[in-house]
Amino acid sequence: MKSRGTAIAIVLLCLALAAVSIFFFVDHRDSGAKIEALTTEAAGKTAQIETLTADVTDKAAQIETLTADVTDKAAQIETLTADVTDKAAQIETLTAAPAKRSGEEALNLWTEGAQAKAELIAYVEAVTTEGGPDYIPPEDRIAVFDLDGTLFCETDPNYFDYTLLLYRVTEDPDYVDRASDFEREVAGKIRTQNETGESFSGLEVDHGKAVASAFAGMTVEEFENYIQAFKQLPMPGYENMKRGEGFYLPMLQVVDYLQENGFTVYVVSGTDRLIVRGIVKDSPLNVPKRQIIGSDELIIATGQGDTDGLNYVYTDQDSLILAGQFIIKNLKMNKVAVIIQEIGQQPVLSFGNSTGDSSMAEYVTSGNKYRSLAFMLCCDDTERENGSVTKADKMVALCEEYGWVPVSMKNDWTTIYGEGVTRK
């Protein structure tokens, strides 16, 4: 029994030891699996951390790049803003209305005490003073100027357009042999007038017809270029002056003075409109082509021939040419008609020098709703200019009769053509 009990005890002990062994074995296997799982999970987390770290590093690099770019763009914006501010200041300076000079400053080539200057200054100050009884709105400040003898040399020894025709018909090697008998006849009268002073009835219109025919077939541009070349020839009666330089400097000051005070200036001349435009081109007279009015000749298209303009359509192969047909001489009453046709309203200032400008002067000063004045130049300077005291005296008498303001070229101006220009 004792042995049996011992054996049972041993068996039970063995069983117990086996159970403990199994327990420790099973538990060890379970812990290893957990450890392996945790290790795997930790490796995954480490990989994620590495990935996120790399991504953060990349994003940080991008942020650094973008920050540098933003800083650069900000610097560029700052530079551009400064440039725009500078340009805006320049534009403001360029577009700002020029500082208005006093009349005395603007007309400093006029003599002290000149009555015509005083009347013009008083007039301009009165009509530009807002709220004053004589105030004229800028859109109604219209001034009309004759050209020859008013703004530009009239007699050396004759009008610019007369001497142009004489040159074309008698001296131009490309045209002398082609000139018509009529053109030669007109040129002969001009030459006689230059030499003797003789007047010829109807010469103004005949001259216009001869100019139209002598330059027929030229394009408008070719005619303008011809005039530019003629302007480079020397003035025959003056030292140090070309034909295109014969502007009266004190009268150019009047034009500038009026424009500074809101006046629109028109040239209304008896000279061919295209010739006046050629004279004014590249000159110190600041008047655009659209504000130049003169005598007219017909202009057609190169392909038009004898077809009436109502029955012809301009093509892209056409140019504009002089047709050779004179239309109208813009003198005397014709000046009044063309003013209302082209300007469309009554001017308030008129500047002329002869009876050819009388109608224009009277139109400006008759029944005008605004205060108005007419000035007439008197060619009384026989030392600095090819003047005529006889003609000047007649104009002074007309000024007294009609209430126009006389301008003495001799007494009212300190210079006519500028320093260095003298009569031969």
Phi, psi and omega in degrees: 000315179300316180296319180297318180295322179295316181299317180297319180297317180297317180299315180297321180295319179297318179298318180296315179298321179296318180299316180297317181299316180299318181300311181293328180291312180299315182296321180296318179297319181294318180294320179298320179295320179295317180298319181295320179296317181294322179296317179298315180298319180296321179297320178297315179298320179298319179297319178297319180298317179298317179298313180296322179296317179297319180295317179299318179298318179294315179297322179297320178295318178298316179300318180297318178296314180296322179297317178296320180294317178299318178298318179294316179297321178298320178294319178297316179300318179298317179295314180296320179298317178297321180293317179298318178299318179294316180296320179299320178295320178295317179298317179299320179293317182289325184270350179296141178300136180300146180301130183282122179276158173290162179299322180295321178292317183291330185247048186282358173266004175263146183289152176295130179088002178297123185297319180298318179298314181299319180292322180293315180298315180298320179296311183298317179297322182291316187278350178255003179270106181299137181088348179282161183293338182252012184301135176240125177301147182307324182293343180254006178273085182250128177238135180243135182236133164291166180258288186294123180083355179243314177245339194217150181307128184260331191230081172219077346276004184211184179303151178305314184288334175291315181291331177296315179295317180301318178295315182301316187277328188247346184233334183293111184298339180275354185228337185313314184285348182256353182298142180280164178299321179297316180296321179293323179296315179295317179298322178296320177295320179296317179298316179298318178298320178298322186274327187241343184083004181296141178262149179232123180298132177080006183296328181301313181287318179300322178298316179300319179294320181292322177298315181301316183283325183291336181247011181301139179095341176288145170288163178302320180293320179296320178296318178297318179295324178298317179295320179298321179293319180295326179297339182277350178287150181290146172292124185294332184260005185226152172267139173065036176213135176266165183300330181272003185253011187277040179276140176283110185300320178297330178282329173298325176296323178298315179301312180298318181298316179294317180296323177297335182255026170083015177272145170261127186254132174242144169261123180238098191242156172278347177287150177313131184305317182292328177290319177299317178300321178294322178296316185285333181302133178057034179246172178282358178275112187270073178228124182289160182303323184292347180251024178245121182240139179201190175295155188232151173229160184288139176239134181228175175273153183300327181268004187283323182060228180267005180291134178297146180300336177289342184244014182233141177248125179299138180243169180287355177264355185272154165232165178267130181230160176283128187275347180090009183245119178284141183252303186205145173264119187272072178230159173056233183297333178299332177294320179296315181299316183288332176298311181290329178291317188259325179269319174088004178203162183283123176292170179245348177226139177228138177229123179214193181208357185212176178294342174294344179253002184298315180298320178298316180297316181291324178297318181294323188260002182255122175062027182280135180288346177248161173298133185220159180217153173233130179248141177232125177283139179246119188277064186263006180262111181255003178259314181266349187216156176283066186277175177216111181297324179299311178296320181298317180297321178297320180291322177300318179296320178295322178298319178295321182291318187259354180081021175279161179264117179281143176243117179272114178295330181283315190260338186264346185242138176278339177208163175245304183250356180106169181296141176092346178264121181225157174286146177282000000 
